[in-house]
Every structure is written in C-alpha cells, then in structure tokens.
Amino acid sequence: MSAVLDKSHLGFLSSGFATLIVVAFIDNVRGPILPVLCQSLQIPYEIAGLFLTVGCVTAVLATWLLGIALRHWGERELTVAICLISTLPGWFAPQVASAHELLGLGVLLGSAIALLGSICSILTIIGSPQEARGRYVAFQHVMYGLGSMAAPLLFAALFEAQKPWWWLLRATSWMLLGLAAYCAKVLPKGRKPERQATPHPLPHLRIMGPKLLMFASYVAGEVLVSMWMTSLLVSEQHKTPAEASQYLSLFFIILALSRFSCFLFVRQSWEKPVLLASLALAIISSILGQQGYSWALPAIGLLGPFYPLSMARVSLQFPATWKQMTLIIYATIQSTLALMHMTVGNLADHFSMKIAFLLPPCFLGVAWVILSRELSTRSQRTV
C-alpha cells in the first residue's frame, strides 16, 4: 500500500465498505420482490414503476436533509442515526397489503437507500489517503457488487423455501442494528462538523453543470443495463428467464472484478486513460448486445471503474466543497432515475425492447464526450 492507515482511517473505511454492502442489498432486492408483490396484491406493473419512482423522489429529499445534518452532526453520530432510521422498511414491510402501502414502503426504501448510499461515500473518502483515493473508492464499490449479487440469490433461496418476501427486508433491519453498533464502536469520537464563518461557495454552474450531466448520463446507462438486460434477452434474443439471469449475474461479476482490478493495479497517473477506456468498451459492448450478440451484454460491466474513480476525482478537484458536491451528484442521479423509471417501460411498450436498449449506449456516449472534453481542457490548462 502507498500509505499506512491509522485506526481512525480504518474505522471510516470499514464502516463505508460495510454500509455499501447493505445498501446494495436493499437497492437490488427490490427487483426480485416486485413481481411477487404485483401478483399477490393484484396490481399492474405501472404501480410497480411508481413504487420505484416515489423512492427516487424521496431519495432527493433525503439527500437534501442529509446536507443540512452534515453541518450540525459529526460523521459518527450521523452514521449511527442513519442506520437506525434505515431499519424502518424492514419493520414496515410485513404490513404491506395494498398498493398504497406498497408506495409507502417505496418512500421508506428510497430514503434508506439515499441516506446510506451518501454517507458510505463520505466515510470512504474521509478514510482513504489522497494519493490512493481512487483505488480505495473502487474497492468500496466491489462491495456494491457483492451486495447486488447476494440479493437475488437469497431471494431465490427464500422463494424455494416458500418463505415470505419481507423476510429479506426484515433481515436488513437486523443487519443495520448491528452496523449501527459497529460504527459507534469504530468511528472516532469527538469529530465535529467543519464550520466556517463564511461557507465555501459551490463551483460555478459552467463547471458543475457538465459534471452533473456526466454522472447522470453514466448512471442512467448503467441502471438501464442492469434493469432491462434480462427483458432484452428474453423478449428479443429468445433466452429463458434462467439463462437471462445468468447473463445479468455475469454482468455484476465483471463489474465487481473491474473495480477490484482498479484497487489492485491502477495508480493515480493511470486514472484518465482507464476512465476513457472503460466507458468506450462499455459503449461498444452495449451496441453489440443491442444488435443481438448476447455474449457482449455482460461485458458492459467493464464500465465498473468509471463511477468510483470519478467520485474520487471530485473530492480531489473540490477539496473545500466535496461533501456538498457528493450530495448534489447523488440527488441529480436520483432525479434522473425517477424520470427513467417513468419513461423506459413506455418506450419498450410502444416500440420494442430492442429500440429501448439503444438508450444505454446513448447515455454512456454522452458521459464519454463530457469526460473527454473535461480531461482535454484540464490538460491544456496544465501545459
């Protein structure tokens, strides 16, 4: 390692890693349970889409409230409070017996995912040394891959055992109670929020705007792939649901392995070419997959390094305002996802899933163009 971490840094890192595993599990368990709920509650899929949309809208509000809380609470107290608040979906889930209660669960899940997702990024960035920050944030997102893969696997096991769907969410509540106790133990005490007489202004919109669009476009492309890949494989490429699930699992495996490779091998001086190459390979793979080459769809997971390396760059480029920038980026992402959940299904219904799957390479292409322009501009400034 390029730097020796003290115990306080290890506390931040381990808490950030553990929190992301839990939030990845919660985030990706929604997909498997939705068909079960639609069948048992006899509700249409448009209500299922609304369930996801209200979660995204609530996530934006929760992220805004977290920005206020960061000015008054230290990371230790705030993390423990977030873990306790995020147990609510697990306690409420057994009560869901109608569409209205399902939407209420969506509100609770959206809040939990936003709060846990934002605080885990902050904890990891605080705990990682500056010269290796990209590698540590990349390793953190390997944890997202583990949590993402665990959710459908455990759901399948419970479904085979004929257990209630809400057991998974109840289990996350117990995990979060344990995580709250762990964070209270390992995070340093007495760390107060930074207070300035005059708060640092955020970057100008001409700087911040393209960066927000880049993150929103990237996440739109990635989430479209993970949400709709199985539908494309089944409806257009004549795979069975079981075969399609294997392709999706392989996508998550490649996503996690590409991020783990960043942690092991990528140095700060290599980050720019890795960012550009990972997006370019994902764009090519998504075009090939959309054209019917099924083997190319899991290879879209090669985009894995982009998000963690880009988030690490934000903390280095904006050292005085990176916390606010992290929350604004997260809120922008959730707003984009809310719009996607409302529109993508309609696009597939009116045209075809093959047409709808043109969106991932388009979104990823926008992110690539913005990134390349940003990197070329910064290179010119340093010459």
C-alpha positions as CSV (number, residue, x, y, z in Angstrom):
1,M,0.0,0.0,0.0
2,S,1.2,3.5,-0.7
3,A,0.2,4.7,2.8
4,V,-0.1,3.3,6.2
5,L,-3.6,3.8,7.6
6,D,-4.1,4.6,11.3
7,K,-7.0,3.1,13.3
8,S,-9.3,6.1,12.7
9,H,-8.9,5.8,8.9
10,L,-9.6,2.0,9.1
11,G,-12.8,2.8,11.1
12,F,-14.0,5.1,8.3
13,L,-13.1,2.7,5.6
14,S,-14.6,-0.4,7.2
15,S,-17.8,1.4,8.0
16,G,-18.0,2.8,4.5
17,F,-17.5,-0.7,3.0
18,A,-20.0,-2.4,5.3
19,T,-22.6,0.3,4.7
20,L,-22.4,-0.1,0.9
21,I,-22.9,-3.9,1.1
22,V,-26.1,-3.3,3.0
23,V,-27.4,-0.5,0.7
24,A,-26.5,-2.6,-2.4
25,F,-28.6,-5.5,-1.0
26,I,-31.5,-3.2,-0.2
27,D,-31.3,-1.5,-3.6
28,N,-31.2,-4.7,-5.7
29,V,-33.7,-6.7,-3.7
30,R,-36.5,-4.5,-5.0
31,G,-36.3,-6.0,-8.5
32,P,-36.9,-9.6,-7.4
33,I,-39.7,-8.9,-4.9
34,L,-41.7,-6.6,-7.3
35,P,-43.2,-9.4,-9.5
36,V,-44.2,-11.3,-6.3
37,L,-45.9,-8.2,-4.9
38,C,-47.6,-7.4,-8.2
39,Q,-49.1,-10.9,-8.3
40,S,-50.0,-11.2,-4.6
41,L,-51.5,-7.7,-4.4
42,Q,-53.0,-7.9,-8.0
43,I,-51.6,-4.6,-9.1
44,P,-50.4,-3.6,-12.6
45,Y,-46.7,-3.0,-13.4
46,E,-47.3,0.7,-13.7
47,I,-47.8,0.8,-9.9
48,A,-44.5,-1.1,-9.6
49,G,-42.9,1.6,-11.7
50,L,-44.5,4.3,-9.5
51,F,-43.1,2.4,-6.4
52,L,-39.6,2.9,-7.9
53,T,-40.3,6.5,-8.9
54,V,-41.5,7.6,-5.4
55,G,-38.4,6.0,-4.0
56,C,-36.2,8.2,-6.2
57,V,-38.2,11.3,-5.5
58,T,-37.9,10.7,-1.7
59,A,-34.2,10.0,-2.1
60,V,-33.7,13.5,-3.5
61,L,-35.4,15.0,-0.4
62,A,-33.5,12.7,2.0
63,T,-30.2,13.8,0.3
64,W,-31.1,17.4,0.8
65,L,-31.8,16.9,4.5
66,L,-28.6,15.0,4.9
67,G,-26.7,18.1,3.6
68,I,-28.3,20.1,6.4
69,A,-27.5,17.5,9.0
70,L,-23.8,17.3,8.0
71,R,-23.4,21.0,9.1
72,H,-24.5,20.1,12.6
73,W,-23.5,16.5,13.4
74,G,-20.3,14.6,13.2
75,E,-19.9,11.6,11.0
76,R,-20.1,9.0,13.8
77,E,-23.4,10.3,15.2
78,L,-24.9,10.8,11.8
79,T,-23.9,7.3,10.6
80,V,-25.5,5.7,13.6
81,A,-28.7,7.7,13.2
82,I,-28.9,6.8,9.5
83,C,-28.5,3.1,10.3
84,L,-31.3,3.3,12.8
85,I,-33.6,5.2,10.5
86,S,-32.9,2.8,7.7
87,T,-34.3,-0.1,9.7
88,L,-37.9,1.2,9.2
89,P,-38.6,-0.5,5.8
90,G,-37.9,-3.9,7.4
91,W,-40.3,-3.3,10.3
92,F,-43.0,-1.9,7.9
93,A,-42.7,-4.5,5.1
94,P,-45.0,-7.2,6.7
95,Q,-47.8,-4.6,6.8
96,V,-47.9,-4.1,3.0
97,A,-51.3,-5.4,1.8
98,S,-52.3,-2.8,-0.8
99,A,-51.0,-0.5,-3.5
100,H,-51.0,2.5,-1.1
101,E,-48.9,0.6,1.5
102,L,-46.6,-0.5,-1.3
103,L,-46.0,3.1,-2.2
104,G,-45.4,3.9,1.5
105,L,-42.7,1.1,1.5
106,G,-41.2,2.7,-1.6
107,V,-40.9,6.0,0.3
108,L,-39.1,4.4,3.2
109,L,-36.8,2.4,0.9
110,G,-35.9,5.4,-1.2
111,S,-35.0,7.4,2.0
112,A,-32.9,4.5,3.3
113,I,-31.0,3.9,0.1
114,A,-30.2,7.6,-0.4
115,L,-29.0,8.2,3.2
116,L,-26.9,5.0,3.4
117,G,-25.6,5.5,-0.1
118,S,-24.5,9.1,0.5
119,I,-22.9,8.5,4.0
120,C,-20.9,5.5,2.8
121,S,-19.2,7.5,0.1
122,I,-18.4,10.3,2.6
123,L,-17.0,7.8,5.1
124,T,-14.7,6.1,2.5
125,I,-13.4,9.4,1.1
126,I,-12.6,10.6,4.6
127,G,-10.8,7.4,5.4
128,S,-8.7,7.0,2.3
129,P,-5.3,8.6,1.7
130,Q,-5.4,11.3,-1.0
131,E,-2.7,9.6,-3.2
132,A,-4.7,6.3,-3.3
133,R,-8.3,7.6,-3.0
134,G,-9.4,6.3,-6.4
135,R,-8.2,2.8,-5.5
136,Y,-10.0,2.7,-2.2
137,V,-13.3,4.1,-3.6
138,A,-13.0,1.5,-6.4
139,F,-12.5,-1.2,-3.7
140,Q,-15.5,0.1,-1.8
141,H,-17.7,-0.4,-4.9
142,V,-16.6,-4.0,-5.1
143,M,-18.7,-4.3,-2.0
144,Y,-21.7,-3.0,-4.1
145,G,-21.2,-5.9,-6.4
146,L,-21.2,-8.4,-3.6
147,G,-24.4,-6.9,-2.1
148,S,-26.0,-6.8,-5.5
149,M,-25.3,-10.5,-6.3
150,A,-26.4,-11.6,-2.8
151,A,-29.9,-10.0,-3.1
152,P,-31.3,-12.2,-6.0
153,L,-29.5,-15.3,-4.7
154,L,-31.1,-15.0,-1.2
155,F,-34.4,-14.1,-2.7
156,A,-34.3,-17.3,-4.8
157,A,-33.4,-19.4,-1.8
158,L,-36.3,-17.9,0.3
159,F,-38.7,-18.3,-2.7
160,E,-37.8,-22.0,-3.0
161,A,-38.3,-22.4,0.8
162,Q,-41.7,-20.7,0.4
163,K,-40.9,-18.0,3.0
164,P,-42.5,-14.5,3.0
165,W,-40.8,-12.0,0.7
166,W,-40.5,-9.5,3.6
167,W,-38.0,-11.7,5.4
168,L,-35.3,-10.2,3.3
169,L,-36.1,-6.6,4.3
170,R,-36.5,-7.7,8.0
171,A,-33.1,-9.3,7.8
172,T,-31.6,-5.9,6.6
173,S,-33.1,-4.2,9.6
174,W,-31.3,-6.6,11.9
175,M,-28.1,-6.1,9.9
176,L,-28.4,-2.3,10.2
177,L,-28.8,-2.6,14.0
178,G,-25.6,-4.5,14.1
179,L,-24.0,-2.0,11.7
180,A,-25.1,0.9,13.9
181,A,-23.4,-0.7,16.9
182,Y,-20.2,-1.4,14.9
183,C,-20.0,2.2,13.6
184,A,-20.5,3.6,17.1
185,K,-17.5,1.5,18.2
186,V,-15.0,2.0,15.4
187,L,-15.7,5.6,14.2
188,P,-13.6,8.2,16.0
189,K,-15.4,10.1,18.8
190,G,-15.4,13.8,19.0
191,R,-15.0,14.6,15.3
192,K,-17.1,17.7,14.8
193,P,-18.5,19.0,11.5
194,E,-16.3,21.7,9.9
195,R,-17.7,25.1,10.5
196,Q,-16.7,28.2,8.5
197,A,-17.7,31.8,9.2
198,T,-18.4,32.1,5.5
199,P,-19.3,28.8,3.8
200,H,-17.3,27.9,0.7
201,P,-19.3,28.7,-2.5
202,L,-20.0,25.8,-4.8
203,P,-18.3,25.8,-8.2
204,H,-19.8,27.9,-11.0
205,L,-22.6,26.2,-12.9
206,R,-20.5,26.1,-16.1
207,I,-18.1,23.8,-14.1
208,M,-20.6,21.9,-12.1
209,G,-23.3,21.5,-14.8
210,P,-21.3,19.3,-17.2
211,K,-20.0,17.2,-14.3
212,L,-23.6,16.6,-13.0
213,L,-24.7,15.7,-16.6
214,M,-21.8,13.3,-16.9
215,F,-22.7,11.4,-13.7
216,A,-26.4,11.4,-14.5
217,S,-25.8,10.1,-18.0
218,Y,-23.4,7.4,-16.8
219,V,-25.8,6.1,-14.1
220,A,-28.7,6.2,-16.5
221,G,-26.8,3.9,-18.8
222,E,-25.6,1.5,-16.1
223,V,-29.0,1.2,-14.5
224,L,-30.8,0.7,-17.8
225,V,-28.5,-2.2,-18.5
226,S,-28.9,-3.8,-15.1
227,M,-32.7,-3.3,-15.1
228,W,-33.6,-4.2,-18.7
229,M,-30.9,-6.7,-19.8
230,T,-32.9,-9.7,-18.9
231,S,-36.0,-8.3,-20.6
232,L,-34.0,-7.8,-23.8
233,L,-32.6,-11.3,-23.6
234,V,-36.0,-12.9,-23.1
235,S,-38.1,-10.9,-25.4
236,E,-35.7,-10.2,-28.3
237,Q,-33.0,-12.9,-28.1
238,H,-35.2,-15.8,-27.0
239,K,-33.3,-16.7,-23.8
240,T,-35.2,-18.4,-20.9
241,P,-35.5,-16.3,-17.7
242,A,-33.0,-18.6,-16.0
243,E,-30.4,-18.0,-18.8
244,A,-31.1,-14.3,-18.8
245,S,-30.4,-14.2,-15.1
246,Q,-27.1,-15.9,-15.6
247,Y,-26.1,-13.2,-18.1
248,L,-27.1,-10.5,-15.5
249,S,-25.1,-12.2,-12.8
250,L,-22.1,-12.3,-15.1
251,F,-22.5,-8.6,-15.7
252,F,-22.3,-7.9,-12.0
253,I,-19.3,-10.2,-11.6
254,I,-17.4,-8.3,-14.4
255,L,-18.5,-5.0,-12.8
256,A,-17.0,-6.1,-9.4
257,L,-13.9,-7.6,-10.9
258,S,-13.1,-4.5,-13.0
259,R,-13.4,-2.3,-9.8
260,F,-11.3,-4.8,-7.8
261,S,-8.6,-4.6,-10.6
262,C,-8.6,-0.8,-10.1
263,F,-7.9,-1.3,-6.4
264,L,-5.0,-3.7,-7.1
265,F,-3.3,-2.1,-10.1
266,V,-4.5,1.4,-11.1
267,R,-2.3,4.3,-9.9
268,Q,-3.4,7.9,-9.9
269,S,-1.4,8.7,-13.1
270,W,-3.3,5.9,-14.9
271,E,-6.8,7.0,-14.0
272,K,-7.5,9.2,-17.0
273,P,-6.9,6.5,-19.7
274,V,-8.7,3.9,-17.5
275,L,-11.8,6.2,-17.3
276,L,-11.9,6.7,-21.1
277,A,-11.2,3.1,-22.0
278,S,-13.7,1.6,-19.6
279,L,-16.6,3.8,-20.9
280,A,-15.5,3.1,-24.6
281,L,-15.5,-0.6,-24.1
282,A,-18.9,-0.5,-22.4
283,I,-20.4,1.6,-25.3
284,I,-19.1,-0.9,-27.8
285,S,-20.4,-3.9,-25.8
286,S,-23.8,-2.3,-25.4
287,I,-24.1,-1.7,-29.1
288,L,-23.1,-5.2,-29.9
289,G,-25.5,-6.6,-27.3
290,Q,-28.4,-4.5,-28.6
291,Q,-27.7,-5.9,-32.1
292,G,-28.2,-9.4,-30.9
293,Y,-24.7,-10.5,-29.8
294,S,-25.8,-11.8,-26.3
295,W,-22.2,-12.6,-25.2
296,A,-21.4,-8.8,-25.3
297,L,-24.0,-7.8,-22.8
298,P,-22.2,-9.0,-19.6
299,A,-19.0,-7.2,-21.0
300,I,-20.8,-3.9,-20.4
301,G,-19.7,-4.4,-16.8
302,L,-16.2,-3.2,-17.9
303,L,-17.6,0.3,-17.1
304,G,-17.1,-0.5,-13.4
305,P,-14.1,1.8,-12.8
306,F,-15.8,4.9,-14.0
307,Y,-18.1,5.8,-11.1
308,P,-15.6,5.2,-8.2
309,L,-12.7,6.8,-9.9
310,S,-14.8,9.8,-10.9
311,M,-16.2,10.3,-7.4
312,A,-12.6,10.2,-6.1
313,R,-11.6,12.9,-8.6
314,V,-14.5,15.1,-7.3
315,S,-13.0,15.0,-3.8
316,L,-9.6,16.0,-5.2
317,Q,-10.8,18.7,-7.5
318,F,-13.1,20.3,-5.0
319,P,-11.3,19.9,-1.6
320,A,-13.4,22.6,0.2
321,T,-16.9,21.6,-1.1
322,W,-16.6,17.9,-1.9
323,K,-19.3,16.8,0.6
324,Q,-21.8,19.2,-0.9
325,M,-20.8,18.1,-4.4
326,T,-21.2,14.4,-3.4
327,L,-24.8,15.1,-2.2
328,I,-25.7,17.2,-5.2
329,I,-24.4,14.5,-7.6
330,Y,-26.4,11.8,-5.7
331,A,-29.6,14.0,-5.9
332,T,-29.1,14.5,-9.6
333,I,-28.7,10.8,-10.1
334,Q,-31.9,10.0,-8.2
335,S,-33.8,12.7,-10.2
336,T,-32.6,11.1,-13.4
337,L,-33.6,7.6,-12.3
338,A,-37.1,8.9,-11.4
339,L,-37.6,10.1,-15.0
340,M,-36.2,6.9,-16.4
341,H,-38.5,4.6,-14.4
342,M,-41.5,6.6,-15.7
343,T,-40.4,6.6,-19.4
344,V,-38.3,3.5,-20.3
345,G,-41.2,1.0,-19.9
346,N,-43.5,3.1,-22.0
347,L,-40.8,3.3,-24.7
348,A,-40.5,-0.5,-24.8
349,D,-44.3,-0.9,-24.9
350,H,-44.8,1.5,-27.8
351,F,-41.8,0.4,-29.9
352,S,-39.8,-2.6,-28.7
353,M,-37.2,-3.6,-26.1
354,K,-34.6,-3.6,-28.8
355,I,-35.3,0.1,-29.5
356,A,-35.4,0.9,-25.8
357,F,-32.0,-0.7,-25.4
358,L,-30.5,1.9,-27.7
359,L,-30.6,4.3,-24.7
360,P,-27.7,2.8,-22.7
361,P,-25.0,3.4,-25.4
362,C,-26.5,6.9,-26.0
363,F,-26.3,7.8,-22.3
364,L,-22.8,6.3,-21.9
365,G,-21.7,8.1,-25.1
366,V,-22.8,11.5,-23.6
367,A,-20.8,10.7,-20.4
368,W,-17.7,9.8,-22.6
369,V,-17.9,13.0,-24.6
370,I,-18.2,15.2,-21.4
371,L,-15.4,13.3,-19.7
372,S,-13.0,13.6,-22.7
373,R,-13.7,17.3,-23.0
374,E,-13.1,17.8,-19.3
375,L,-9.8,15.9,-19.4
376,S,-8.6,17.7,-22.5
377,T,-9.4,21.1,-21.0
378,R,-7.6,20.3,-17.8
379,S,-4.6,19.0,-19.7
380,Q,-4.4,22.3,-21.7
381,R,-4.5,24.3,-18.5
382,T,-1.6,22.4,-17.1
383,V,0.6,22.8,-20.2
